[in-house]
Amino acid sequence: MSKFAIGEQVENMANDHESGAVVAVFPTVDGSFRYAVDTEGYGALQFFAEEKLAFAVARRGAT
């Protein structure tokens, strides 16, 4: 079972903690998962392995 579901807010732990919403979940042949994330500011989907993502944390002062 995947760690993240469609619609959840996640952040990329490997690259400046950019965040976005999961829009698709793909199982891989080795049993892990990859996620298509609509990352804010890019205008395109980015794909991440599960171990690169974490649940997004609301930050104070963020608008």
N, CA, C and O atoms as a Tripos MOL2 file, in Angstrom:
@<TRIPOS>MOLECULE
protein
  252   251    63     0     0
PROTEIN
NO_CHARGES

@<TRIPOS>ATOM
      1 N           0.8400   -1.1780    0.0000 N.3       1 MET1
      2 CA          0.0000    0.0000    0.0000 C.3       1 MET1
      3 C           0.8880    1.2450    0.0000 C.2       1 MET1
      4 O           1.9040    1.2930    0.6940 O.2       1 MET1
      5 N           0.4990    2.2400   -0.7770 N.am      2 SER2
      6 CA          1.3100    3.4520   -0.8880 C.3       2 SER2
      7 C           1.2050    4.3060    0.3790 C.2       2 SER2
      8 O           0.1980    4.2710    1.0860 O.2       2 SER2
      9 N           2.2490    5.0590    0.6430 N.am      3 LYS3
     10 CA          2.3040    5.9200    1.8270 C.3       3 LYS3
     11 C           1.4470    7.1650    1.6390 C.2       3 LYS3
     12 O           0.8440    7.6440    2.6000 O.2       3 LYS3
     13 N           1.3800    7.6990    0.4190 N.am      4 PHE4
     14 CA          0.6500    8.9310    0.1320 C.3       4 PHE4
     15 C          -0.5220    8.6410   -0.7960 C.2       4 PHE4
     16 O          -0.4550    7.7240   -1.6140 O.2       4 PHE4
     17 N          -1.5860    9.4110   -0.6730 N.am      5 ALA5
     18 CA         -2.7750    9.2380   -1.5020 C.3       5 ALA5
     19 C          -2.9750   10.4620   -2.3920 C.2       5 ALA5
     20 O          -2.4490   11.5400   -2.1190 O.2       5 ALA5
     21 N          -3.7350   10.2750   -3.4460 N.am      6 ILE6
     22 CA         -4.0570   11.3860   -4.3450 C.3       6 ILE6
     23 C          -4.7310   12.4990   -3.5470 C.2       6 ILE6
     24 O          -5.6400   12.2520   -2.7540 O.2       6 ILE6
     25 N          -4.2690   13.7240   -3.7720 N.am      7 GLY7
     26 CA         -4.8200   14.8890   -3.0880 C.3       7 GLY7
     27 C          -4.0340   15.3360   -1.8680 C.2       7 GLY7
     28 O          -4.2100   16.4610   -1.4000 O.2       7 GLY7
     29 N          -3.1660   14.4730   -1.3430 N.am      8 GLU8
     30 CA         -2.3930   14.8480   -0.1640 C.3       8 GLU8
     31 C          -1.2780   15.8190   -0.5300 C.2       8 GLU8
     32 O          -0.7000   15.7400   -1.6140 O.2       8 GLU8
     33 N          -0.9860   16.7300    0.3820 N.am      9 GLN9
     34 CA          0.0960   17.6890    0.2060 C.3       9 GLN9
     35 C           1.3930   17.0510    0.6920 C.2       9 GLN9
     36 O           1.4720   16.5440    1.8110 O.2       9 GLN9
     37 N           2.4040   17.0860   -0.1680 N.am     10 VAL10
     38 CA          3.6990   16.4980    0.1570 C.3      10 VAL10
     39 C           4.7930   17.5090   -0.1310 C.2      10 VAL10
     40 O           4.5740   18.5120   -0.8100 O.2      10 VAL10
     41 N           5.9780   17.2240    0.3980 N.am     11 GLU11
     42 CA          7.1340   18.0480    0.0740 C.3      11 GLU11
     43 C           8.3000   17.1580   -0.2990 C.2      11 GLU11
     44 O           8.4610   16.0580    0.2270 O.2      11 GLU11
     45 N           9.1050   17.6560   -1.2160 N.am     12 ASN12
     46 CA         10.2860   16.9570   -1.6950 C.3      12 ASN12
     47 C          11.4110   17.1950   -0.6940 C.2      12 ASN12
     48 O          11.9050   18.3140   -0.5610 O.2      12 ASN12
     49 N          11.8090   16.1510    0.0000 N.am     13 MET13
     50 CA         12.8340   16.2920    1.0390 C.3      13 MET13
     51 C          14.2310   16.4910    0.4540 C.2      13 MET13
     52 O          15.1360   16.9300    1.1630 O.2      13 MET13
     53 N          14.4180   16.1760   -0.8240 N.am     14 ALA14
     54 CA         15.7450   16.2310   -1.4220 C.3      14 ALA14
     55 C          16.0760   17.5650   -2.0750 C.2      14 ALA14
     56 O          17.2290   17.7950   -2.4390 O.2      14 ALA14
     57 N          15.0900   18.4550   -2.2350 N.am     15 ASN15
     58 CA         15.3540   19.6670   -3.0140 C.3      15 ASN15
     59 C          14.6100   20.8660   -2.4320 C.2      15 ASN15
     60 O          13.5010   21.1720   -2.8700 O.2      15 ASN15
     61 N          15.1870   21.5280   -1.4780 N.am     16 ASP16
     62 CA         14.6420   22.7650   -0.9070 C.3      16 ASP16
     63 C          13.2140   22.6560   -0.3960 C.2      16 ASP16
     64 O          12.5270   23.6690   -0.2650 O.2      16 ASP16
     65 N          12.7670   21.4650   -0.1100 N.am     17 HIS17
     66 CA         11.4380   21.2370    0.4690 C.3      17 HIS17
     67 C          10.3150   21.8370   -0.3530 C.2      17 HIS17
     68 O           9.3320   22.3250    0.2040 O.2      17 HIS17
     69 N          10.4480   21.8090   -1.6820 N.am     18 GLU18
     70 CA          9.3520   22.2840   -2.5200 C.3      18 GLU18
     71 C           8.1460   21.3820   -2.2900 C.2      18 GLU18
     72 O           8.3010   20.1840   -2.0570 O.2      18 GLU18
     73 N           6.9470   21.9510   -2.3530 N.am     19 SER19
     74 CA          5.7570   21.1820   -2.0160 C.3      19 SER19
     75 C           4.7540   21.1860   -3.1530 C.2      19 SER19
     76 O           4.8550   21.9710   -4.0960 O.2      19 SER19
     77 N           3.7920   20.2950   -3.0430 N.am     20 GLY20
     78 CA          2.7400   20.1940   -4.0380 C.3      20 GLY20
     79 C           1.7500   19.1130   -3.6580 C.2      20 GLY20
     80 O           1.8330   18.5350   -2.5740 O.2      20 GLY20
     81 N           0.8130   18.8410   -4.5500 N.am     21 ALA21
     82 CA         -0.2330   17.8540   -4.3030 C.3      21 ALA21
     83 C           0.0050   16.6070   -5.1530 C.2      21 ALA21
     84 O           0.3650   16.6960   -6.3270 O.2      21 ALA21
     85 N          -0.2040   15.4420   -4.5350 N.am     22 VAL22
     86 CA         -0.1130   14.1860   -5.2640 C.3      22 VAL22
     87 C          -1.2990   14.0990   -6.2230 C.2      22 VAL22
     88 O          -2.4480   14.2530   -5.8080 O.2      22 VAL22
     89 N          -1.0190   13.8510   -7.5130 N.am     23 VAL23
     90 CA         -2.1030   13.7410   -8.4980 C.3      23 VAL23
     91 C          -2.2000   12.3290   -9.0910 C.2      23 VAL23
     92 O          -3.1950   12.0020   -9.7380 O.2      23 VAL23
     93 N          -1.1780   11.4910   -8.8760 N.am     24 ALA24
     94 CA         -1.2220   10.1040   -9.3410 C.3      24 ALA24
     95 C          -0.2100    9.2710   -8.5660 C.2      24 ALA24
     96 O           0.8300    9.7680   -8.1320 O.2      24 ALA24
     97 N          -0.5430    7.9820   -8.4020 N.am     25 VAL25
     98 CA          0.3410    7.0340   -7.7210 C.3      25 VAL25
     99 C           0.5680    5.8640   -8.6640 C.2      25 VAL25
    100 O          -0.3800    5.3060   -9.2160 O.2      25 VAL25
    101 N           1.8500    5.4900   -8.8480 N.am     26 PHE26
    102 CA          2.2060    4.4150   -9.7560 C.3      26 PHE26
    103 C           3.0030    3.3390   -9.0170 C.2      26 PHE26
    104 O           4.0460    3.6400   -8.4350 O.2      26 PHE26
    105 N           2.5310    2.0940   -9.0310 N.am     27 PRO27
    106 CA          3.3540    1.0120   -8.4650 C.3      27 PRO27
    107 C           4.4650    0.6630   -9.4510 C.2      27 PRO27
    108 O           4.2700    0.7190  -10.6650 O.2      27 PRO27
    109 N           5.6210    0.3060   -8.9230 N.am     28 THR28
    110 CA          6.7430   -0.0880   -9.7760 C.3      28 THR28
    111 C           6.8590   -1.6130   -9.7850 C.2      28 THR28
    112 O           6.2380   -2.2890   -8.9660 O.2      28 THR28
    113 N           7.6470   -2.1480  -10.7040 N.am     29 VAL29
    114 CA          7.7990   -3.6000  -10.8050 C.3      29 VAL29
    115 C           8.4680   -4.1980   -9.5760 C.2      29 VAL29
    116 O           8.2980   -5.3860   -9.3010 O.2      29 VAL29
    117 N           9.2300   -3.3920   -8.8280 N.am     30 ASP30
    118 CA          9.8890   -3.9180   -7.6270 C.3      30 ASP30
    119 C           9.0420   -3.7780   -6.3630 C.2      30 ASP30
    120 O           9.5090   -4.0910   -5.2680 O.2      30 ASP30
    121 N           7.7870   -3.3050   -6.5070 N.am     31 GLY31
    122 CA          6.8750   -3.2260   -5.3700 C.3      31 GLY31
    123 C           6.8660   -1.8970   -4.6330 C.2      31 GLY31
    124 O           6.1260   -1.7410   -3.6610 O.2      31 GLY31
    125 N           7.6710   -0.9370   -5.0710 N.am     32 SER32
    126 CA          7.6500    0.3850   -4.4480 C.3      32 SER32
    127 C           6.6720    1.2840   -5.2160 C.2      32 SER32
    128 O           5.9520    0.8110   -6.0950 O.2      32 SER32
    129 N           6.6500    2.5490   -4.8900 N.am     33 PHE33
    130 CA          5.7180    3.4750   -5.5290 C.3      33 PHE33
    131 C           6.4320    4.7320   -6.0000 C.2      33 PHE33
    132 O           7.4190    5.1650   -5.4050 O.2      33 PHE33
    133 N           5.9210    5.3040   -7.0700 N.am     34 ARG34
    134 CA          6.3430    6.6180   -7.5660 C.3      34 ARG34
    135 C           5.1030    7.4850   -7.5980 C.2      34 ARG34
    136 O           3.9840    7.0010   -7.7640 O.2      34 ARG34
    137 N           5.3300    8.7980   -7.4330 N.am     35 TYR35
    138 CA          4.2260    9.7420   -7.3250 C.3      35 TYR35
    139 C           4.3770   10.8770   -8.3230 C.2      35 TYR35
    140 O           5.4640   11.4310   -8.4910 O.2      35 TYR35
    141 N           3.2780   11.2180   -8.9840 N.am     36 ALA36
    142 CA          3.2290   12.4130   -9.8190 C.3      36 ALA36
    143 C           2.7310   13.5300   -8.9180 C.2      36 ALA36
    144 O           1.6550   13.4370   -8.3280 O.2      36 ALA36
    145 N           3.5280   14.5860   -8.8190 N.am     37 VAL37
    146 CA          3.2140   15.6970   -7.9160 C.3      37 VAL37
    147 C           3.1030   16.9870   -8.7160 C.2      37 VAL37
    148 O           3.9950   17.3340   -9.4910 O.2      37 VAL37
    149 N           2.0010   17.6870   -8.5160 N.am     38 ASP38
    150 CA          1.8120   19.0080   -9.1220 C.3      38 ASP38
    151 C           2.5430   19.9910   -8.2120 C.2      38 ASP38
    152 O           1.9710   20.5040   -7.2500 O.2      38 ASP38
    153 N           3.8050   20.2470   -8.5240 N.am     39 THR39
    154 CA          4.6670   21.0660   -7.6870 C.3      39 THR39
    155 C           4.4150   22.5400   -7.9530 C.2      39 THR39
    156 O           4.4360   22.9820   -9.1010 O.2      39 THR39
    157 N           4.1810   23.2890   -6.9050 N.am     40 GLU40
    158 CA          3.8700   24.7090   -7.0130 C.3      40 GLU40
    159 C           5.0030   25.4670   -7.6920 C.2      40 GLU40
    160 O           6.1710   25.3110   -7.3360 O.2      40 GLU40
    161 N           4.6420   26.2950   -8.6790 N.am     41 GLY41
    162 CA          5.6190   27.1500   -9.3230 C.3      41 GLY41
    163 C           6.2340   26.6070  -10.5980 C.2      41 GLY41
    164 O           6.9260   27.3450  -11.3000 O.2      41 GLY41
    165 N           6.0030   25.3330  -10.9240 N.am     42 TYR42
    166 CA          6.6300   24.7550  -12.1100 C.3      42 TYR42
    167 C           5.6790   24.6350  -13.3040 C.2      42 TYR42
    168 O           6.1230   24.6940  -14.4510 O.2      42 TYR42
    169 N           4.3890   24.4690  -13.0510 N.am     43 GLY43
    170 CA          3.4380   24.3410  -14.1410 C.3      43 GLY43
    171 C           3.5050   23.0060  -14.8610 C.2      43 GLY43
    172 O           2.9410   22.8610  -15.9450 O.2      43 GLY43
    173 N           4.1800   22.0360  -14.2820 N.am     44 ALA44
    174 CA          4.2820   20.6980  -14.8640 C.3      44 ALA44
    175 C           4.3640   19.6830  -13.7330 C.2      44 ALA44
    176 O           4.7230   20.0150  -12.6030 O.2      44 ALA44
    177 N           4.0250   18.4440  -14.0560 N.am     45 LEU45
    178 CA          4.1230   17.3860  -13.0580 C.3      45 LEU45
    179 C           5.5750   16.9750  -12.8790 C.2      45 LEU45
    180 O           6.3580   16.9600  -13.8290 O.2      45 LEU45
    181 N           5.9120   16.6460  -11.6530 N.am     46 GLN46
    182 CA          7.2250   16.0740  -11.3620 C.3      46 GLN46
    183 C           6.9860   14.7130  -10.7310 C.2      46 GLN46
    184 O           5.9930   14.5150  -10.0310 O.2      46 GLN46
    185 N           7.8900   13.7770  -10.9760 N.am     47 PHE47
    186 CA          7.7480   12.4130  -10.4790 C.3      47 PHE47
    187 C           8.8130   12.1390   -9.4280 C.2      47 PHE47
    188 O           9.9900   12.4510   -9.6120 O.2      47 PHE47
    189 N           8.3680   11.5420   -8.3130 N.am     48 PHE48
    190 CA          9.2630   11.2950   -7.1840 C.3      48 PHE48
    191 C           9.0960    9.8750   -6.6660 C.2      48 PHE48
    192 O           8.0010    9.3120   -6.6970 O.2      48 PHE48
    193 N          10.1990    9.3040   -6.1910 N.am     49 ALA49
    194 CA         10.1530    8.0410   -5.4680 C.3      49 ALA49
    195 C           9.6250    8.3270   -4.0630 C.2      49 ALA49
    196 O           9.7950    9.4270   -3.5370 O.2      49 ALA49
    197 N           8.9880    7.3280   -3.4680 N.am     50 GLU50
    198 CA          8.3580    7.4990   -2.1570 C.3      50 GLU50
    199 C           9.3360    7.9950   -1.0920 C.2      50 GLU50
    200 O           8.9750    8.8220   -0.2540 O.2      50 GLU50
    201 N          10.5760    7.4930   -1.1220 N.am     51 GLU51
    202 CA         11.5440    7.8680   -0.0850 C.3      51 GLU51
    203 C          12.0080    9.3190   -0.1830 C.2      51 GLU51
    204 O          12.6430    9.8190    0.7450 O.2      51 GLU51
    205 N          11.7100    9.9950   -1.2670 N.am     52 LYS52
    206 CA         12.0850   11.4030   -1.4390 C.3      52 LYS52
    207 C          11.0150   12.3630   -0.9170 C.2      52 LYS52
    208 O          11.2430   13.5710   -0.8620 O.2      52 LYS52
    209 N           9.8400   11.8290   -0.5300 N.am     53 LEU53
    210 CA          8.7220   12.6820   -0.1280 C.3      53 LEU53
    211 C           8.3880   12.5420    1.3490 C.2      53 LEU53
    212 O           8.6690   11.5190    1.9740 O.2      53 LEU53
    213 N           7.7790   13.5980    1.8950 N.am     54 ALA54
    214 CA          7.2410   13.5920    3.2580 C.3      54 ALA54
    215 C           5.9420   14.3820    3.2390 C.2      54 ALA54
    216 O           5.7110   15.1930    2.3420 O.2      54 ALA54
    217 N           5.1010   14.1430    4.2300 N.am     55 PHE55
    218 CA          3.8850   14.9410    4.3390 C.3      55 PHE55
    219 C           4.2700   16.3960    4.5360 C.2      55 PHE55
    220 O           5.1670   16.7030    5.3220 O.2      55 PHE55
    221 N           3.6000   17.2950    3.8270 N.am     56 ALA56
    222 CA          3.9010   18.7290    3.9330 C.3      56 ALA56
    223 C           3.4620   19.2370    5.2960 C.2      56 ALA56
    224 O           2.4120   18.8590    5.8170 O.2      56 ALA56
    225 N           4.2810   20.0890    5.8480 N.am     57 VAL57
    226 CA          3.9910   20.7070    7.1320 C.3      57 VAL57
    227 C           3.6130   22.1550    6.8790 C.2      57 VAL57
    228 O           4.3340   22.8810    6.1950 O.2      57 VAL57
    229 N           2.4910   22.5710    7.4260 N.am     58 ALA58
    230 CA          2.0710   23.9780    7.2600 C.3      58 ALA58
    231 C           3.0810   24.8480    7.9890 C.2      58 ALA58
    232 O           3.4160   24.5920    9.1460 O.2      58 ALA58
    233 N           3.5590   25.8660    7.3110 N.am     59 ARG59
    234 CA          4.5490   26.7660    7.9140 C.3      59 ARG59
    235 C           3.8900   28.0640    8.3460 C.2      59 ARG59
    236 O           3.0120   28.5820    7.6560 O.2      59 ARG59
    237 N           4.3040   28.5760    9.4640 N.am     60 ARG60
    238 CA          3.7710   29.8510    9.9540 C.3      60 ARG60
    239 C           4.1700   30.9590    9.0150 C.2      60 ARG60
    240 O           5.3060   31.0150    8.5450 O.2      60 ARG60
    241 N           3.2250   31.8440    8.7440 N.am     61 GLY61
    242 CA          3.5080   32.9870    7.8980 C.3      61 GLY61
    243 C           3.4000   32.6960    6.4250 C.2      61 GLY61
    244 O           3.5220   33.6070    5.6060 O.2      61 GLY61
    245 N           3.1710   31.4270    6.0610 N.am     62 ALA62
    246 CA          3.0310   31.0880    4.6290 C.3      62 ALA62
    247 C           1.6710   31.5230    4.1400 C.2      62 ALA62
    248 O           0.6650   31.3620    4.8310 O.2      62 ALA62
    249 N           1.6500   32.0790    2.9350 N.am     63 THR63
    250 CA          0.3650   32.4910    2.3700 C.3      63 THR63
    251 C           0.1080   31.7840    1.0740 C.2      63 THR63
    252 O          -0.9290   32.0030    0.4470 O.2      63 THR63
@<TRIPOS>BOND
     1     1     2 1
     2     2     3 1
     3     3     4 2
     4     3     5 am
     5     5     6 1
     6     6     7 1
     7     7     8 2
     8     7     9 am
     9     9    10 1
    10    10    11 1
    11    11    12 2
    12    11    13 am
    13    13    14 1
    14    14    15 1
    15    15    16 2
    16    15    17 am
    17    17    18 1
    18    18    19 1
    19    19    20 2
    20    19    21 am
    21    21    22 1
    22    22    23 1
    23    23    24 2
    24    23    25 am
    25    25    26 1
    26    26    27 1
    27    27    28 2
    28    27    29 am
    29    29    30 1
    30    30    31 1
    31    31    32 2
    32    31    33 am
    33    33    34 1
    34    34    35 1
    35    35    36 2
    36    35    37 am
    37    37    38 1
    38    38    39 1
    39    39    40 2
    40    39    41 am
    41    41    42 1
    42    42    43 1
    43    43    44 2
    44    43    45 am
    45    45    46 1
    46    46    47 1
    47    47    48 2
    48    47    49 am
    49    49    50 1
    50    50    51 1
    51    51    52 2
    52    51    53 am
    53    53    54 1
    54    54    55 1
    55    55    56 2
    56    55    57 am
    57    57    58 1
    58    58    59 1
    59    59    60 2
    60    59    61 am
    61    61    62 1
    62    62    63 1
    63    63    64 2
    64    63    65 am
    65    65    66 1
    66    66    67 1
    67    67    68 2
    68    67    69 am
    69    69    70 1
    70    70    71 1
    71    71    72 2
    72    71    73 am
    73    73    74 1
    74    74    75 1
    75    75    76 2
    76    75    77 am
    77    77    78 1
    78    78    79 1
    79    79    80 2
    80    79    81 am
    81    81    82 1
    82    82    83 1
    83    83    84 2
    84    83    85 am
    85    85    86 1
    86    86    87 1
    87    87    88 2
    88    87    89 am
    89    89    90 1
    90    90    91 1
    91    91    92 2
    92    91    93 am
    93    93    94 1
    94    94    95 1
    95    95    96 2
    96    95    97 am
    97    97    98 1
    98    98    99 1
    99    99   100 2
   100    99   101 am
   101   101   102 1
   102   102   103 1
   103   103   104 2
   104   103   105 am
   105   105   106 1
   106   106   107 1
   107   107   108 2
   108   107   109 am
   109   109   110 1
   110   110   111 1
   111   111   112 2
   112   111   113 am
   113   113   114 1
   114   114   115 1
   115   115   116 2
   116   115   117 am
   117   117   118 1
   118   118   119 1
   119   119   120 2
   120   119   121 am
   121   121   122 1
   122   122   123 1
   123   123   124 2
   124   123   125 am
   125   125   126 1
   126   126   127 1
   127   127   128 2
   128   127   129 am
   129   129   130 1
   130   130   131 1
   131   131   132 2
   132   131   133 am
   133   133   134 1
   134   134   135 1
   135   135   136 2
   136   135   137 am
   137   137   138 1
   138   138   139 1
   139   139   140 2
   140   139   141 am
   141   141   142 1
   142   142   143 1
   143   143   144 2
   144   143   145 am
   145   145   146 1
   146   146   147 1
   147   147   148 2
   148   147   149 am
   149   149   150 1
   150   150   151 1
   151   151   152 2
   152   151   153 am
   153   153   154 1
   154   154   155 1
   155   155   156 2
   156   155   157 am
   157   157   158 1
   158   158   159 1
   159   159   160 2
   160   159   161 am
   161   161   162 1
   162   162   163 1
   163   163   164 2
   164   163   165 am
   165   165   166 1
   166   166   167 1
   167   167   168 2
   168   167   169 am
   169   169   170 1
   170   170   171 1
   171   171   172 2
   172   171   173 am
   173   173   174 1
   174   174   175 1
   175   175   176 2
   176   175   177 am
   177   177   178 1
   178   178   179 1
   179   179   180 2
   180   179   181 am
   181   181   182 1
   182   182   183 1
   183   183   184 2
   184   183   185 am
   185   185   186 1
   186   186   187 1
   187   187   188 2
   188   187   189 am
   189   189   190 1
   190   190   191 1
   191   191   192 2
   192   191   193 am
   193   193   194 1
   194   194   195 1
   195   195   196 2
   196   195   197 am
   197   197   198 1
   198   198   199 1
   199   199   200 2
   200   199   201 am
   201   201   202 1
   202   202   203 1
   203   203   204 2
   204   203   205 am
   205   205   206 1
   206   206   207 1
   207   207   208 2
   208   207   209 am
   209   209   210 1
   210   210   211 1
   211   211   212 2
   212   211   213 am
   213   213   214 1
   214   214   215 1
   215   215   216 2
   216   215   217 am
   217   217   218 1
   218   218   219 1
   219   219   220 2
   220   219   221 am
   221   221   222 1
   222   222   223 1
   223   223   224 2
   224   223   225 am
   225   225   226 1
   226   226   227 1
   227   227   228 2
   228   227   229 am
   229   229   230 1
   230   230   231 1
   231   231   232 2
   232   231   233 am
   233   233   234 1
   234   234   235 1
   235   235   236 2
   236   235   237 am
   237   237   238 1
   238   238   239 1
   239   239   240 2
   240   239   241 am
   241   241   242 1
   242   242   243 1
   243   243   244 2
   244   243   245 am
   245   245   246 1
   246   246   247 1
   247   247   248 2
   248   247   249 am
   249   249   250 1
   250   250   251 1
   251   251   252 2
@<TRIPOS>SUBSTRUCTURE
     1 MET1         2 RESIDUE 1 A MET
     2 SER2         6 RESIDUE 1 A SER
     3 LYS3        10 RESIDUE 1 A LYS
     4 PHE4        14 RESIDUE 1 A PHE
     5 ALA5        18 RESIDUE 1 A ALA
     6 ILE6        22 RESIDUE 1 A ILE
     7 GLY7        26 RESIDUE 1 A GLY
     8 GLU8        30 RESIDUE 1 A GLU
     9 GLN9        34 RESIDUE 1 A GLN
    10 VAL10       38 RESIDUE 1 A VAL
    11 GLU11       42 RESIDUE 1 A GLU
    12 ASN12       46 RESIDUE 1 A ASN
    13 MET13       50 RESIDUE 1 A MET
    14 ALA14       54 RESIDUE 1 A ALA
    15 ASN15       58 RESIDUE 1 A ASN
    16 ASP16       62 RESIDUE 1 A ASP
    17 HIS17       66 RESIDUE 1 A HIS
    18 GLU18       70 RESIDUE 1 A GLU
    19 SER19       74 RESIDUE 1 A SER
    20 GLY20       78 RESIDUE 1 A GLY
    21 ALA21       82 RESIDUE 1 A ALA
    22 VAL22       86 RESIDUE 1 A VAL
    23 VAL23       90 RESIDUE 1 A VAL
    24 ALA24       94 RESIDUE 1 A ALA
    25 VAL25       98 RESIDUE 1 A VAL
    26 PHE26      102 RESIDUE 1 A PHE
    27 PRO27      106 RESIDUE 1 A PRO
    28 THR28      110 RESIDUE 1 A THR
    29 VAL29      114 RESIDUE 1 A VAL
    30 ASP30      118 RESIDUE 1 A ASP
    31 GLY31      122 RESIDUE 1 A GLY
    32 SER32      126 RESIDUE 1 A SER
    33 PHE33      130 RESIDUE 1 A PHE
    34 ARG34      134 RESIDUE 1 A ARG
    35 TYR35      138 RESIDUE 1 A TYR
    36 ALA36      142 RESIDUE 1 A ALA
    37 VAL37      146 RESIDUE 1 A VAL
    38 ASP38      150 RESIDUE 1 A ASP
    39 THR39      154 RESIDUE 1 A THR
    40 GLU40      158 RESIDUE 1 A GLU
    41 GLY41      162 RESIDUE 1 A GLY
    42 TYR42      166 RESIDUE 1 A TYR
    43 GLY43      170 RESIDUE 1 A GLY
    44 ALA44      174 RESIDUE 1 A ALA
    45 LEU45      178 RESIDUE 1 A LEU
    46 GLN46      182 RESIDUE 1 A GLN
    47 PHE47      186 RESIDUE 1 A PHE
    48 PHE48      190 RESIDUE 1 A PHE
    49 ALA49      194 RESIDUE 1 A ALA
    50 GLU50      198 RESIDUE 1 A GLU
    51 GLU51      202 RESIDUE 1 A GLU
    52 LYS52      206 RESIDUE 1 A LYS
    53 LEU53      210 RESIDUE 1 A LEU
    54 ALA54      214 RESIDUE 1 A ALA
    55 PHE55      218 RESIDUE 1 A PHE
    56 ALA56      222 RESIDUE 1 A ALA
    57 VAL57      226 RESIDUE 1 A VAL
    58 ALA58      230 RESIDUE 1 A ALA
    59 ARG59      234 RESIDUE 1 A ARG
    60 ARG60      238 RESIDUE 1 A ARG
    61 GLY61      242 RESIDUE 1 A GLY
    62 ALA62      246 RESIDUE 1 A ALA
    63 THR63      250 RESIDUE 1 A THR
